Amino acid sequence: MITPKQVFDAWRDNDLFGFDPPEEGETYHEYRARVGEEALASDRLFHFVLAELCNEDLSVEEADRRLLRAVEDLETVRTALNRSGDGDGKVEPVRLY
């Protein structure tokens, strides 16, 4: 099971969040109740990842699959926006690995 603490600790710039970190062993629902929905909504991507990975009893493999799918979806949107005519049509690839 992926925990909120694992996600929080791995998140870059988590020290900039305006809310407390998860406690060891705290579930997604306990963490959300403790810090509040409004606090988590201040960083919607973080909240989305928490809800997606910590709301169910997922294996690391399933969590990885969901993260890769989200990255692919974001890249698709990024590419489409860059081809919409507002930019120069050039999209620099993101190096993830």
Secondary structure by P-SEA (a helix, b strand, c coil): cccaaaaaaacccccccccccccccccaaaaaaacccccccccaaaaaaaaacccccccaaaaaaaaaaaaaaaaaaaaaaaacccccccccccccc
